[in-house]
Amino acid sequence: MQDPASTIAVLRTLKDMGVRLTLDDFGTGYSSLSYLKRFPIDALKIDKSFVRGLCTNAGDANIVSAVINMGKSFGLRVIAEGVETREQFLRLQAQQCAEGQGYYFQAPVAAREYAKLLGSDLSATVSA
């Protein structure tokens, strides 16, 4: 991120190859609003630290709402990270955040176990 022009060139090359790009942990660390207009991204992931406080902290709830609305206004998919409770899921759903990941849906599993969850035998093509 020290050389945004170079980063943008690499991201555009990846995008041209068909790679979908997601800006992870949005709202923390090095994430910046300027990335939304400059980088060829497809999705934003709302950092789990905000999702964690979604139902108990008004500030976190406001940030989650703002990120969802901002992402949608840029035509991006918005993914909530760290969804752990039904209440969080319902609040995100009410705000039309269509995607989420976290323990509420499923604990992390190895690739072979994931194939079993999908109901297919991908063991020949999946290596753990």
C-alpha positions in Angstrom: 0.0 0.0 0.0 3.1 2.2 0.0 2.8 2.5 -3.8 -0.9 2.8 -4.6 -0.3 3.1 -8.4 1.6 -0.2 -8.4 -1.1 -1.8 -6.2 -3.8 -0.7 -8.6 -2.0 -2.1 -11.6 -1.5 -5.5 -9.9 -5.2 -5.5 -8.8 -6.4 -4.6 -12.4 -4.2 -7.4 -13.8 -5.7 -9.9 -11.4 -9.2 -8.6 -12.1 -8.6 -9.0 -15.9 -7.7 -12.6 -15.2 -11.1 -13.2 -13.6 -10.1 -13.0 -10.0 -12.7 -11.4 -7.7 -11.2 -9.1 -5.1 -12.5 -8.4 -1.6 -11.3 -5.7 0.7 -11.0 -7.6 4.0 -11.3 -6.1 7.5 -12.9 -2.9 6.2 -12.9 -0.2 8.8 -9.7 -1.1 10.5 -6.0 -0.8 10.0 -5.0 0.3 6.5 -8.5 0.3 5.0 -9.4 3.7 3.5 -12.4 5.2 1.9 -10.3 6.1 -1.1 -9.8 2.4 -1.8 -13.4 2.1 -2.6 -13.1 4.5 -5.6 -9.5 3.7 -6.6 -9.2 -0.1 -6.3 -11.1 -2.5 -8.6 -12.7 -4.5 -5.8 -15.9 -6.6 -5.9 -16.7 -6.8 -2.2 -16.2 -5.4 1.2 -15.8 -7.5 4.4 -17.0 -5.8 7.5 -14.5 -6.4 10.2 -15.6 -8.8 12.9 -14.8 -6.3 15.7 -17.8 -4.2 14.5 -20.1 -7.2 14.0 -19.2 -8.5 17.5 -20.6 -5.3 19.0 -23.5 -4.9 16.5 -26.2 -5.7 19.1 -24.6 -4.2 22.2 -22.8 -1.0 21.0 -24.5 1.8 19.2 -21.2 2.9 17.7 -20.5 -0.5 16.2 -24.1 -0.7 14.9 -23.7 2.6 13.2 -20.4 1.6 11.6 -21.9 -1.6 10.3 -24.9 0.2 8.9 -22.6 2.8 7.2 -20.3 0.2 5.7 -23.3 -1.8 4.3 -24.8 1.4 2.8 -21.5 2.6 1.5 -20.7 -0.8 -0.1 -24.1 -1.0 -1.7 -23.7 2.6 -3.1 -20.5 1.5 -4.8 -22.2 -1.6 -6.2 -20.1 -3.9 -4.1 -21.1 -7.1 -2.3 -20.9 -6.7 1.5 -19.9 -9.5 3.7 -20.2 -9.5 7.5 -17.3 -11.2 9.2 -17.6 -13.0 12.5 -21.4 -13.6 12.7 -21.8 -15.6 15.9 -25.4 -15.2 17.0 -28.9 -15.3 15.6 -29.5 -11.7 16.8 -26.5 -10.5 14.8 -27.7 -12.4 11.8 -31.2 -11.0 12.0 -29.9 -7.4 12.4 -27.6 -7.8 9.4 -30.4 -9.3 7.4 -32.7 -6.4 8.3 -30.0 -4.1 6.9 -29.9 -6.1 3.7 -26.4 -7.4 4.2 -26.9 -10.5 2.1 -23.7 -12.4 3.0 -22.0 -13.4 6.2 -19.5 -15.7 7.7 -18.9 -17.0 11.2 -19.7 -19.6 13.8 -23.4 -18.9 13.5 -23.3 -20.6 10.2 -20.6 -23.2 10.7 -17.3 -23.6 12.6 -14.2 -23.8 10.4 -13.7 -27.2 8.8 -11.0 -28.9 6.8 -11.5 -29.1 3.1 -12.4 -32.8 3.1 -15.0 -32.2 5.8 -16.4 -29.2 3.8 -16.8 -31.5 0.8 -18.9 -33.9 3.0 -21.0 -30.9 4.2 -21.7 -30.1 0.6 -22.9 -33.7 0.1 -20.4 -34.6 -2.6 -17.2 -36.5 -2.7 -14.5 -34.0 -3.7 -11.8 -36.0 -2.0 -10.1 -36.8 -5.3 -9.8 -33.1 -6.1 -9.3 -31.6 -2.7 -6.1 -32.1 -0.7 -6.1 -31.2 2.9 
